[in-house]
Amino acid sequence: MGFAGAMVVAMAVDALLGWPSWLFARMGHPVTWLGRIIGAIDSGWNRASDPPAFRRGAGIAGALVVIAFSVAVGWVLQVLLPQGWIQIALLGVLAWPLVALRSLHDHVAAVAHPLLAGDIAAARDAVSRIVGRDPAALDEAGIARAAIESLAENASDGIVAPVFWGALFGLPGILGYKAINTLDSMIGHRSERHEAFGWAAARIDDVANFIPARLTGFLFVLLAPRRSDALTCMTRDARRHRSPNAGWPEAAMAGGLGVRLSGPRIYHGSITNEPWLNEGARDPRAADITEALTVYRRAMLLLAGLLAILAFA
């Protein structure tokens, strides 16, 4: 289980350094590199003049090309590394930019700080950087709800899932997963342009996140202030979420904090009626974001500890 040790290294480096702005300015980020490839394929292969069936086929081909390329790059890099502990350390460093541990924490904390100080305008600006809903329509409860939901969902997509696949398959696993997740975020949504072309990207992402989402939910259950409520809410409400995966960590967090999440929200001026998670509970407040961040930190420490045990077993 040497790959598990490499993932511990990746998590530790990211928790310590994040992805520094000076490094991003000089070389960008692997996800932005993937984004350029996906954008080029979307522009060239997703033609509005083609029939939906052809566009779906092109989307399947495009997704497989991006994933196969990412896995191949990871495999080549991994094969070239020396064996032993040096391989684990170098794999961890190479995997580091693919684990968004610190970035997620800092972005959500940036919402909590002004909201705790009563600065709604600054909190709205901060939350607009991590969610797609209209920030102008959000009050304190809406801002807190958006931040907590983003923290719960992205803990799965941004940390647990890449680390899970990295622990299983090393660099090919974590790079392949990031390709899948980036494809979904760019073309996997139900817009007129991507309904057919992004079909495969969305379905593959659902499969890749099936286990990690549930694992994230159980990590939150174990470390939430209200463990019994977290478990009850997760097992009862997770399937009510529009996503087959995001409902698990979000419902666990809702029950663990004793607040209601999801529910109606406004996107681009239109109301989307989503079902409540933990319906009947109170609305979240600024302090609940801080509590959610505490649960998140403890869950990530537990995950790193479990990986370390696997590495040394």
Backbone hydrogen bonds, N-H to C=O, Kabsch-Sander energy under -0.5 kcal/mol:
donor,donor_aa,acceptor,acceptor_aa,energy
4,A,1,M,-0.8
5,G,1,M,-1.1
6,A,2,G,-1.8
7,M,3,F,-1.8
8,V,4,A,-1.6
9,V,5,G,-2.0
10,A,6,A,-2.4
11,M,7,M,-2.5
12,A,8,V,-2.4
13,V,9,V,-2.7
14,D,10,A,-2.3
15,A,11,M,-2.5
16,L,12,A,-1.8
17,L,13,V,-2.9
18,G,13,V,-0.5
18,G,14,D,-2.0
24,F,20,P,-2.2
25,A,21,S,-2.5
26,R,22,W,-1.3
27,M,23,L,-2.6
28,G,24,F,-2.3
32,T,29,H,-0.6
33,W,29,H,-2.0
34,L,30,P,-2.4
35,G,31,V,-2.3
36,R,32,T,-1.7
37,I,33,W,-1.6
38,I,34,L,-2.7
39,G,35,G,-2.6
40,A,36,R,-2.1
41,I,37,I,-2.1
42,D,38,I,-2.7
43,S,39,G,-2.4
44,G,40,A,-2.2
45,W,41,I,-3.0
46,N,42,D,-1.4
47,R,45,W,-1.2
50,D,47,R,-1.5
55,R,51,P,-2.2
56,R,52,P,-2.5
57,G,53,A,-2.0
58,A,54,F,-2.4
59,G,55,R,-2.2
60,I,56,R,-2.2
61,A,57,G,-2.4
62,G,58,A,-2.7
63,A,59,G,-2.5
64,L,60,I,-2.3
65,V,61,A,-2.2
66,V,62,G,-2.2
67,I,63,A,-2.5
68,A,64,L,-2.7
69,F,65,V,-2.5
70,S,66,V,-2.2
71,V,67,I,-2.6
72,A,68,A,-2.4
73,V,69,F,-2.4
74,G,70,S,-2.3
75,W,71,V,-2.6
76,V,72,A,-2.6
77,L,73,V,-2.3
78,Q,74,G,-2.2
79,V,75,W,-2.5
80,L,76,V,-1.7
81,L,77,L,-0.7
81,L,78,Q,-0.8
87,Q,84,G,-0.7
88,I,84,G,-1.5
89,A,85,W,-2.4
90,L,86,I,-2.5
91,L,87,Q,-3.0
92,G,88,I,-2.2
93,V,89,A,-1.9
94,L,90,L,-2.5
95,A,91,L,-2.2
96,W,92,G,-1.2
98,L,95,A,-2.0
99,V,96,W,-1.8
100,A,98,L,-0.6
100,A,158,G,-1.9
101,L,99,V,-0.6
104,L,100,A,-1.9
105,H,101,L,-1.5
106,D,102,R,-2.9
107,H,103,S,-2.4
108,V,104,L,-2.1
109,A,105,H,-2.6
110,A,106,D,-1.7
111,V,108,V,-1.1
112,A,108,V,-1.8
113,H,109,A,-2.4
115,L,111,V,-1.5
116,L,112,A,-2.7
117,A,113,H,-1.2
118,G,115,L,-1.1
119,D,114,P,-2.8
120,I,118,G,-1.3
123,A,119,D,-2.0
124,R,120,I,-2.8
125,D,121,A,-2.1
126,A,122,A,-2.2
127,V,123,A,-2.6
128,S,124,R,-1.8
129,R,126,A,-1.1
130,I,127,V,-1.6
131,V,127,V,-1.4
134,D,266,I,-2.5
137,A,134,D,-0.8
138,L,135,P,-1.8
143,I,139,D,-2.7
144,A,140,E,-2.7
145,R,141,A,-2.6
146,A,142,G,-2.2
147,A,143,I,-2.4
148,I,144,A,-2.4
149,E,145,R,-2.5
150,S,146,A,-2.3
151,L,147,A,-2.3
152,A,148,I,-2.5
153,E,149,E,-2.7
154,N,150,S,-2.5
155,A,151,L,-1.5
156,S,152,A,-0.9
156,S,153,E,-0.6
157,D,153,E,-2.2
158,G,154,N,-2.8
159,I,155,A,-0.8
160,V,155,A,-2.6
161,A,156,S,-3.0
163,V,159,I,-2.3
164,F,160,V,-2.7
165,W,161,A,-2.4
166,G,162,P,-2.2
167,A,163,V,-2.7
168,L,164,F,-1.4
169,F,165,W,-2.4
170,G,166,G,-2.5
174,I,170,G,-2.1
175,L,171,L,-2.5
176,G,172,P,-2.1
177,Y,173,G,-2.1
178,K,174,I,-2.1
179,A,175,L,-2.0
180,I,176,G,-2.1
181,N,177,Y,-2.9
182,T,178,K,-2.3
183,L,179,A,-2.4
184,D,180,I,-2.1
185,S,181,N,-2.1
186,M,182,T,-1.7
187,I,183,L,-3.0
188,G,183,L,-0.7
188,G,184,D,-1.5
191,S,189,H,-1.7
195,E,191,S,-1.6
198,G,194,H,-1.9
199,W,196,A,-1.3
202,A,198,G,-2.2
203,R,199,W,-2.1
204,I,200,A,-2.8
205,D,201,A,-1.9
206,D,202,A,-1.9
207,V,203,R,-1.8
208,A,204,I,-2.6
209,N,205,D,-1.8
210,F,207,V,-1.1
213,A,209,N,-2.4
214,R,210,F,-1.1
215,L,211,I,-2.5
216,T,212,P,-2.7
217,G,213,A,-2.0
218,F,214,R,-2.1
219,L,215,L,-2.1
220,F,216,T,-2.2
221,V,217,G,-2.2
222,L,218,F,-2.2
223,L,219,L,-1.1
224,A,220,F,-1.1
224,A,221,V,-0.6
226,R,256,G,-0.9
227,R,225,P,-0.5
230,A,226,R,-2.4
231,L,227,R,-2.4
232,T,228,S,-2.4
233,C,229,D,-2.8
234,M,230,A,-2.4
235,T,231,L,-2.4
236,R,232,T,-1.7
237,D,233,C,-3.3
238,A,234,M,-1.7
240,R,237,D,-2.0
241,H,237,D,-0.5
241,H,238,A,-1.2
247,G,243,S,-0.7
248,W,245,N,-1.7
250,E,246,A,-1.8
251,A,247,G,-2.5
252,A,248,W,-1.9
253,M,249,P,-2.1
254,A,250,E,-2.5
255,G,251,A,-2.5
256,G,252,A,-2.3
257,L,253,M,-1.9
258,G,254,A,-1.3
259,V,254,A,-2.1
260,R,282,R,-2.1
261,L,277,L,-2.0
263,G,275,P,-1.6
265,R,272,T,-1.8
267,Y,265,R,-0.5
267,Y,270,S,-2.8
270,S,267,Y,-2.1
272,T,265,R,-3.6
273,N,271,I,-0.6
274,E,272,T,-1.3
277,L,261,L,-2.6
278,N,276,W,-0.5
281,A,278,N,-1.9
282,R,258,G,-0.7
288,D,285,R,-1.0
289,I,285,R,-0.8
289,I,286,A,-1.1
290,T,286,A,-1.1
291,E,287,A,-1.9
292,A,288,D,-2.5
293,L,289,I,-2.3
294,T,290,T,-1.6
295,V,291,E,-2.1
296,Y,292,A,-2.5
297,R,293,L,-2.6
298,R,294,T,-2.3
299,A,295,V,-2.5
300,M,296,Y,-2.4
301,L,297,R,-2.0
302,L,298,R,-2.4
303,L,299,A,-2.4
304,A,300,M,-2.3
305,G,301,L,-2.4
306,L,302,L,-2.6
307,L,303,L,-2.3
308,A,304,A,-2.3
309,I,305,G,-2.1
310,L,306,L,-2.1
311,A,307,L,-2.4
312,F,308,A,-1.9
313,A,309,I,-1.3
